[in-house]
Amino acid sequence: MNIRPVLAAALAVAALAAAASAQKDRILLVDGKSIDDCAITSFDLRKVEYRAKGSVATVESDLVADLVVEKARDVFRRGHAAATSPDGPGLFLAAAREQKDKFLAQFGFAEAAKLLIERGEFADAFGALEELATANPDSGFVPMLYRVKAEYYISQGKAKAGDAASVAKKYEEAAGSQGYPRGFQIEARYYVLMAQAVAGAVDANKLRRDLEVLAGEAAAYANIADRCRMTIADSLLEEKKPDEAEKFLKELLAKAYLEPATLASAMNGMGKVHFARGTPENKDAYREALLSFLRVVIEAPKAQPGVTAESLYLGAQAAEKWGGPDAATMSRRLNYMLNRDYPDNPWSKR
């Protein structure tokens, strides 16, 4: 028997199997669409490079929401298996530090940071992302360091306005001087505006005008444009203008896709709109508010902790004011969840 044809056939089958397994990566885009069945080969500040159907292609990094790389999932399989345990972040970090391939290592640092953020351990999340930026300053995840820090400091209000402004300025300078794609440059400007707003350095009307302009410039970057319009709605709610806020919120919630954080904020905002309309004669508005706040808890499990905590608090208040069937039980349940899951959040201390 001539073994060569058999061996050649076996090698061909193995090659096809390897090629098939290498085509299972996925690029999730900021508009909710995705590029599936590809093999991602690099990810840096400027672009993702991948192979699909025998061809090499790229997509700019500012259009990427997330990446699923099967080889990285295999390298960090212990971290993924322990994602819900206290050991998860440490396992990702340990494997990332041992990994010689910078392309793969960056996913370990990023996944560790994501888990730490979900747990509210922001200082450790900053540390993981700073370690990544030091080890691989051209990593596609570097903008995440600026974004996470800016979001955190802004969420802390005026007390951290200076830190927010410093981070936003560094992001803006890095994006401009190092040739980041345009979406990152616009995002940096968004955080500069937000830092100014938190510091009280810009009045609400000017902030909304500037955000409208920025949303227009960000037309190609749905995630940033949506954030701008959500911030406008928040500003209107703070000024007790629910009717004007509702227009922005309805437009956002009518979209086929919103990034998770914006979706949670929009549902929370709609709850505030209904709550503002509630009266002893119009208790149905409180019921509608309750339903919107419950959507945050149910449909946005990875929302910013402050948004979920606020929704739990206001949801309990709405249930009490509505007073319908099981309203008291619902109010107690939401208060219990608030104190159990967010014991250190300002909303749990009210």
RALINGI-V418235 format. One record per residue. N is the residue number from 0. PSI is psi in radians with two decimals (* if undefined). NEAR is the number of other ideal C-beta (glycine too) atoms within 10 Angstrom. Layout:
# RALINGI-V418235
n=N psi=PSI near=NEAR
n=N psi=PSI near=NEAR
This chain:
# RALINGI-V418235
n=0 psi=2.28 near=5
n=1 psi=1.97 near=6
n=2 psi=-0.30 near=8
n=3 psi=-0.82 near=8
n=4 psi=-0.66 near=9
n=5 psi=-0.79 near=10
n=6 psi=-0.74 near=10
n=7 psi=-0.72 near=10
n=8 psi=-0.71 near=10
n=9 psi=-0.74 near=11
n=10 psi=-0.66 near=10
n=11 psi=-0.73 near=10
n=12 psi=-0.75 near=10
n=13 psi=-0.69 near=10
n=14 psi=-0.72 near=10
n=15 psi=-0.70 near=10
n=16 psi=-0.73 near=10
n=17 psi=-0.72 near=10
n=18 psi=-0.71 near=12
n=19 psi=-0.74 near=10
n=20 psi=-0.48 near=12
n=21 psi=-0.13 near=15
n=22 psi=0.38 near=16
n=23 psi=0.14 near=15
n=24 psi=2.89 near=23
n=25 psi=2.38 near=16
n=26 psi=2.02 near=23
n=27 psi=2.21 near=15
n=28 psi=2.80 near=16
n=29 psi=-0.28 near=20
n=30 psi=0.17 near=17
n=31 psi=-0.19 near=14
n=32 psi=3.03 near=14
n=33 psi=2.76 near=14
n=34 psi=1.94 near=18
n=35 psi=2.95 near=13
n=36 psi=0.90 near=12
n=37 psi=3.03 near=22
n=38 psi=1.87 near=18
n=39 psi=2.23 near=22
n=40 psi=-0.36 near=15
n=41 psi=2.71 near=13
n=42 psi=1.94 near=25
n=43 psi=-2.98 near=18
n=44 psi=-0.43 near=21
n=45 psi=-0.58 near=17
n=46 psi=2.80 near=18
n=47 psi=2.27 near=22
n=48 psi=2.39 near=15
n=49 psi=2.84 near=23
n=50 psi=2.40 near=16
n=51 psi=2.26 near=16
n=52 psi=0.71 near=8
n=53 psi=-0.02 near=6
n=54 psi=2.69 near=7
n=55 psi=2.35 near=10
n=56 psi=2.92 near=14
n=57 psi=2.78 near=12
n=58 psi=2.43 near=15
n=59 psi=2.50 near=17
n=60 psi=-0.48 near=22
n=61 psi=-0.14 near=24
n=62 psi=0.02 near=19
n=63 psi=2.20 near=19
n=64 psi=-0.66 near=17
n=65 psi=2.87 near=12
n=66 psi=2.49 near=21
n=67 psi=1.92 near=16
n=68 psi=1.96 near=23
n=69 psi=-0.65 near=15
n=70 psi=-0.67 near=17
n=71 psi=-0.68 near=26
n=72 psi=-0.58 near=15
n=73 psi=-0.76 near=11
n=74 psi=-0.67 near=21
n=75 psi=0.53 near=24
n=76 psi=-0.60 near=12
n=77 psi=-0.69 near=13
n=78 psi=-0.78 near=24
n=79 psi=-0.70 near=15
n=80 psi=-0.51 near=12
n=81 psi=0.35 near=16
n=82 psi=-0.57 near=16
n=83 psi=0.01 near=9
n=84 psi=2.87 near=11
n=85 psi=-0.37 near=9
n=86 psi=-0.23 near=14
n=87 psi=-1.01 near=22
n=88 psi=-0.73 near=26
n=89 psi=-0.66 near=15
n=90 psi=-0.71 near=22
n=91 psi=-0.78 near=28
n=92 psi=-0.76 near=22
n=93 psi=-0.78 near=16
n=94 psi=-0.63 near=22
n=95 psi=-0.69 near=26
n=96 psi=-0.49 near=12
n=97 psi=-0.33 near=10
n=98 psi=2.16 near=19
n=99 psi=-0.44 near=6
n=100 psi=1.93 near=10
n=101 psi=-0.61 near=15
n=102 psi=-0.79 near=18
n=103 psi=-0.69 near=17
n=104 psi=-0.64 near=22
n=105 psi=-0.52 near=26
n=106 psi=-0.58 near=27
n=107 psi=-0.79 near=25
n=108 psi=-0.77 near=28
n=109 psi=-0.75 near=24
n=110 psi=-0.67 near=25
n=111 psi=-0.78 near=28
n=112 psi=-0.73 near=28
n=113 psi=-0.77 near=21
n=114 psi=-0.73 near=24
n=115 psi=-0.66 near=23
n=116 psi=-0.77 near=23
n=117 psi=-0.53 near=16
n=118 psi=-0.02 near=14
n=119 psi=0.26 near=15
n=120 psi=1.25 near=15
n=121 psi=-0.66 near=19
n=122 psi=-0.74 near=8
n=123 psi=-0.61 near=18
n=124 psi=-0.77 near=24
n=125 psi=-0.76 near=17
n=126 psi=-0.74 near=16
n=127 psi=-0.74 near=26
n=128 psi=-0.58 near=27
n=129 psi=-0.67 near=14
n=130 psi=-0.73 near=17
n=131 psi=-0.83 near=26
n=132 psi=-0.57 near=19
n=133 psi=-0.77 near=8
n=134 psi=-0.56 near=15
n=135 psi=1.33 near=18
n=136 psi=-0.25 near=12
n=137 psi=0.16 near=14
n=138 psi=2.53 near=24
n=139 psi=-0.21 near=22
n=140 psi=-0.04 near=22
n=141 psi=-0.74 near=23
n=142 psi=-0.44 near=23
n=143 psi=-0.60 near=19
n=144 psi=-0.85 near=25
n=145 psi=-0.74 near=22
n=146 psi=-0.84 near=19
n=147 psi=-0.75 near=20
n=148 psi=-0.80 near=23
n=149 psi=-0.81 near=25
n=150 psi=-0.74 near=18
n=151 psi=-0.87 near=21
n=152 psi=-0.67 near=24
n=153 psi=-0.68 near=20
n=154 psi=-0.32 near=15
n=155 psi=-0.07 near=15
n=156 psi=-2.78 near=12
n=157 psi=-0.52 near=10
n=158 psi=-0.50 near=9
n=159 psi=0.30 near=18
n=160 psi=-0.66 near=20
n=161 psi=-0.72 near=13
n=162 psi=-0.70 near=16
n=163 psi=-0.76 near=27
n=164 psi=-0.70 near=21
n=165 psi=-0.80 near=15
n=166 psi=-0.79 near=25
n=167 psi=-0.72 near=25
n=168 psi=-0.75 near=14
n=169 psi=-0.70 near=15
n=170 psi=-0.82 near=26
n=171 psi=-0.76 near=20
n=172 psi=-0.76 near=11
n=173 psi=-0.75 near=20
n=174 psi=-0.64 near=23
n=175 psi=-0.78 near=13
n=176 psi=-0.45 near=8
n=177 psi=0.16 near=13
n=178 psi=0.65 near=11
n=179 psi=2.65 near=22
n=180 psi=2.76 near=19
n=181 psi=-0.63 near=14
n=182 psi=-0.70 near=21
n=183 psi=-0.64 near=27
n=184 psi=-0.71 near=17
n=185 psi=-0.70 near=20
n=186 psi=-0.73 near=27
n=187 psi=-0.71 near=25
n=188 psi=-0.60 near=21
n=189 psi=-0.79 near=24
n=190 psi=-0.54 near=24
n=191 psi=-0.79 near=20
n=192 psi=-0.76 near=21
n=193 psi=-0.67 near=24
n=194 psi=-0.69 near=24
n=195 psi=-0.71 near=18
n=196 psi=-0.77 near=23
n=197 psi=-0.62 near=21
n=198 psi=-0.17 near=15
n=199 psi=0.37 near=9
n=200 psi=-0.05 near=13
n=201 psi=2.37 near=17
n=202 psi=2.83 near=10
n=203 psi=-0.70 near=14
n=204 psi=-0.76 near=10
n=205 psi=-0.69 near=13
n=206 psi=-0.80 near=18
n=207 psi=-0.68 near=22
n=208 psi=-0.78 near=13
n=209 psi=-0.65 near=19
n=210 psi=-0.64 near=23
n=211 psi=-0.76 near=12
n=212 psi=-0.79 near=13
n=213 psi=-0.67 near=21
n=214 psi=-0.65 near=21
n=215 psi=-0.72 near=10
n=216 psi=-0.46 near=15
n=217 psi=0.38 near=23
n=218 psi=-0.58 near=9
n=219 psi=-0.10 near=15
n=220 psi=1.48 near=22
n=221 psi=-0.64 near=21
n=222 psi=-0.71 near=21
n=223 psi=-0.77 near=23
n=224 psi=-0.72 near=21
n=225 psi=-0.69 near=26
n=226 psi=-0.72 near=25
n=227 psi=-0.81 near=24
n=228 psi=-0.56 near=22
n=229 psi=-0.67 near=26
n=230 psi=-0.64 near=22
n=231 psi=-0.77 near=23
n=232 psi=-0.74 near=27
n=233 psi=-0.72 near=19
n=234 psi=-0.72 near=19
n=235 psi=-0.64 near=22
n=236 psi=-0.71 near=22
n=237 psi=-0.53 near=11
n=238 psi=0.18 near=13
n=239 psi=0.86 near=9
n=240 psi=1.15 near=15
n=241 psi=-0.59 near=19
n=242 psi=-0.73 near=10
n=243 psi=-0.68 near=15
n=244 psi=-0.65 near=24
n=245 psi=-0.61 near=20
n=246 psi=-0.81 near=13
n=247 psi=-0.73 near=23
n=248 psi=-0.72 near=27
n=249 psi=-0.71 near=13
n=250 psi=-0.71 near=13
n=251 psi=-0.83 near=21
n=252 psi=-0.29 near=16
n=253 psi=-0.19 near=8
n=254 psi=2.63 near=14
n=255 psi=-0.48 near=7
n=256 psi=2.38 near=15
n=257 psi=2.49 near=22
n=258 psi=2.59 near=18
n=259 psi=-0.75 near=14
n=260 psi=-0.70 near=18
n=261 psi=-0.68 near=25
n=262 psi=-0.81 near=21
n=263 psi=-0.76 near=24
n=264 psi=-0.64 near=28
n=265 psi=-0.73 near=27
n=266 psi=-0.69 near=26
n=267 psi=-0.74 near=28
n=268 psi=-0.70 near=24
n=269 psi=-0.59 near=26
n=270 psi=-0.71 near=25
n=271 psi=-0.63 near=25
n=272 psi=-0.87 near=23
n=273 psi=-0.73 near=22
n=274 psi=-0.71 near=22
n=275 psi=-0.41 near=16
n=276 psi=-0.11 near=16
n=277 psi=2.48 near=20
n=278 psi=2.93 near=9
n=279 psi=-0.46 near=8
n=280 psi=-0.30 near=7
n=281 psi=1.15 near=11
n=282 psi=-0.33 near=15
n=283 psi=-0.52 near=13
n=284 psi=-0.62 near=19
n=285 psi=-0.62 near=24
n=286 psi=-0.77 near=18
n=287 psi=-0.67 near=19
n=288 psi=-0.81 near=26
n=289 psi=-0.79 near=28
n=290 psi=-0.68 near=16
n=291 psi=-0.73 near=25
n=292 psi=-0.64 near=29
n=293 psi=-0.56 near=19
n=294 psi=-0.67 near=20
n=295 psi=-0.84 near=27
n=296 psi=-0.70 near=20
n=297 psi=-0.75 near=9
n=298 psi=-0.19 near=12
n=299 psi=1.17 near=22
n=300 psi=-0.32 near=11
n=301 psi=0.53 near=12
n=302 psi=2.87 near=22
n=303 psi=2.37 near=18
n=304 psi=-0.69 near=19
n=305 psi=-0.64 near=19
n=306 psi=-0.79 near=19
n=307 psi=-0.74 near=24
n=308 psi=-0.75 near=23
n=309 psi=-0.71 near=23
n=310 psi=-0.67 near=28
n=311 psi=-0.78 near=27
n=312 psi=-0.91 near=21
n=313 psi=-0.56 near=21
n=314 psi=-0.73 near=29
n=315 psi=-0.71 near=22
n=316 psi=-0.74 near=20
n=317 psi=-0.71 near=30
n=318 psi=-0.76 near=26
n=319 psi=-0.77 near=17
n=320 psi=-0.53 near=19
n=321 psi=-0.92 near=21
n=322 psi=0.31 near=13
n=323 psi=-2.96 near=13
n=324 psi=2.26 near=8
n=325 psi=0.26 near=9
n=326 psi=-0.74 near=19
n=327 psi=-0.72 near=12
n=328 psi=-0.75 near=10
n=329 psi=-0.74 near=19
n=330 psi=-0.78 near=20
n=331 psi=-0.70 near=13
n=332 psi=-0.77 near=15
n=333 psi=-0.69 near=24
n=334 psi=-0.67 near=18
n=335 psi=-0.81 near=12
n=336 psi=-0.68 near=17
n=337 psi=-0.86 near=23
n=338 psi=-0.51 near=15
n=339 psi=-0.81 near=10
n=340 psi=-0.42 near=15
n=341 psi=1.00 near=20
n=342 psi=-0.48 near=10
n=343 psi=0.01 near=9
n=344 psi=2.48 near=19
n=345 psi=-0.55 near=13
n=346 psi=-0.49 near=18
n=347 psi=-0.23 near=17
n=348 psi=0.04 near=10
n=349 psi=* near=8
